[in-house]
Structure formats: structure tokens, C-alpha cells
Amino acid sequence: MKRILFAAVAAALIAPVIPTIASAGPIESACLRSDRPQATRALCRCIDSVARQSLTRAEQRRAARFFRDPQLAQDVRMSKSDRDNAFWTRYRAFGAAAEARCTS
């Protein structure tokens, strides 16, 4: 009986968290995992919302890697590839939009 009660309580506590985790985009997830003290859930969710409007899903995943390895961002920024340059232009526009919308 105690096991069933414990399982029911655990399920009730975990259930509200699952939709939040499942709906988090790659930018929000990376932001929340980062060690930046200002990375609150609200800020990360806002940045992810802007990313969903500005970048493709593949570009969001690519940008999320920048949180873990900032050198990747530098490599893309310095790249001579047309593909990287086009991505960097969209990424900078995303960053400007996120800053304008999420930091005010």
C-alpha cells in the first residue's frame, strides 16, 4: 500500500513538470543548462520564443551548441563559407531581437 501511495504522489509531483520539459526548445534547454547566473527560466523561455520565430529548427540546434562551446560561435563568425555567413547574419538578427524583447 505504501508503494502505491508513494508512486501516486511521485506521479502527481512529476506530471506538471513533464509538459514544460517536453516543450522546451533547444535554445531554452541550453540556456537553462548554462552556468550563467542570469539565465532564469523566464529569460530562457523568452529567448527560445524569439529563436522559434527567427531561426529554423536546425539553426536553433546549431545555436544552442554555442552555449556549451562559445568557440563554435567564433568559428562560424570567422568562417569564409557562404552558408556560415548566411547563418551568422540570421543568428545576429535573432540575438538583436531577443535582446530587444527579453531584456526590457
N, C-alpha and C positions, 0 to 999 in steps of 0.2 A: 504494500500500500504506500509506504514512504517513497519508494522508487517512482511510482506512478505520479504521486503528488509532486515530487521533485521535477520529473520530466514535464509535467504540465506547467509548473511555474517557470522553468527554464524556457520552454517554448513561448510562453506569454511574454517573457522579457526579451527574447531574441527576435520575435516576429516583427516588431516595429522597426528594427534596425535593418532587416534584410532588404526592404524596398529602397532604402537610402543607399546602401552599398551597391545594390544591383543597378541603380540608375546613375551612379556617379560615372562621369566620363573620364577619359584618360588624363585630361588636364587636372580635373578636380582630385582624382586619386593621387597623382604625382605631387600636386600641391600639398595635400594633406600629409603625405609621407615625407615631405621635405623637412629639414631641420630648421626652417625659418620660423622664428617666434611669432611673426605677424601673420602667419598662414592659418587664419581661423577658418572654420567650416563655412561661414557666410562669405568670406572673401574668396575662398577657393571655388565655391559654388558659383559665385558671380563671374569669376574669370572663365570657368568652364562654360557658362552660358554664352559668353561672348565668343569663345572658341567654337562652339557649335554653330554659331551664326556666321563666323568668319572663315573657318578652315574646314576642309574635308575631314572625314574620319581618319584617313591615313595620315593627313597632316597633323591632326591632333595627337595621334600616337607618336609621331616623329617629334613634335614639340615637347611632349611630355618627357621624352628622354633627356631634354635639356636640364630638367630639374635634378636629375641624378648625375649627369655628366655635362657641366657647363662647357667643357672643351668642344663637345659636339656642336654647340651653337657657334662657337668661334670658327670651327672648321667650315661650317655651312656659310657663315658670313664672309669668310675669306676665299671661298671656292670660286673658281672661274667657270664653273658649269652653268649653263643657261637654266637648267632645271633647279639647281640650288639657288640661283639668283632670283628666279621667279618665286620660289618658296619663301626666301628671305623677305622679299617685298611684301608678300601676304602676311608673313609672321610679324613683321614690324607694324603693319596696319592693324593686325589683331592686338598687338601689345598696346598701341596707342588707344584703341577703342576700349580695351579692358581697363587701362589706367583712367581714362575719362569717366567710364561708367562705374567702376568698382572702388575708386579711392576717394570719391567725394562724400 
